[in-house]
Amino acid sequence: MSATPRLIPGLTYDEYDQLPGIRASTLKAYARSARHGWHEETRGTVETPAMRLGRAVHAAVLEPDAFRAAYTVAPKVDRRTKAGKAIWAAFQAEAEHQEILTEAEMVRCLGIRDAVRGHPTAAQILEADGHAEVSAFGEVDGRPAKCRIDWLCTLDGVTWIWDLKTTRDARPETFGRQAAQYLYHLQAAWYLDVLDAIAPVDRAAGFVAVESDPPHPVSVLEISPHEIEAGRQLYRKALRRLDAARDEGVRHGYAEGIHPLGMPDWALADVEYSVEQQLEDYDL
């Protein structure tokens, strides 16, 4: 299977992972520093427990039928006992081709699924003509590029790229700060540009944000053209660092020397109160 510019629905993550192309996660790392980017490029894919659970949540929400077939719940048994060992062995044989979740993990997956699919706007998006987990391969700025889109659909004549995000706080004003911190705008710009390399059409990008803890409230958010352009400039800067790391071995971390701490203005707003008024308040 080649990485010819195209969209490939149904490709497994492992198959996608093996095909060549720069991905957004690598560029996010290079945006932080060349040292982070080179580490991301050379360490290979490392799946954490959080990533594993995230895959299960995505499957539950975006591909509920496939989720039911691919995941099962581990029985509560004491595997130190003979009976428990027998029950566990029988379970493993029956679930040979399934991924195993704990009861708590399954409850979380189903709770998030029901919350997202019960949200009127999110439900409309997921019921539109579209595909889940679409792998895309193209060329951006002369480099092989790839991305994996959670949900690609058409709404009112516009092709939408939707990214499902679990979060501690899905309020739009709070999620926007998270998007800035984790460079979601870089990711969105990269995805749009990879797709434009395949077929330039009118596209938009957004996020379905759902809180990971009950009651799992949901927000649906569109990323603006201005935010996309900021992400595009950021990934281009990351690409320059990537080139220098690969071609010239320039893999620096943060700048040397002593730097100002640079606390935000909000942290210093009450500095006069903290020095003078607190003495009075506490009779000091």
Secondary structure, DSSP 8 states (H G I E B T S, - for coil): ----SEEEET--HHHHHHS--B-HHHHHHHHH-HHHHHHHHHH-----HHHHHHHHHHHHHH-HHHHHHHEEE-----TTSHHHHHHHHHHHHHTTTSEEE-HHHHHHHHHHHHHHHTSHHHHHHHHSSEEEEEEEEEEETTEEEEEEEEEEEEETTEEEEEEEEEES---HHHHHHHHHHTTHHHHHHHHHHHHHHH----EEEEEEEEESSTT--EEEEE--HHHHHHHHHHHHHHHHHHHHHHHH-----S--S-------HHHHTTHHIIIIIHHHHTT-
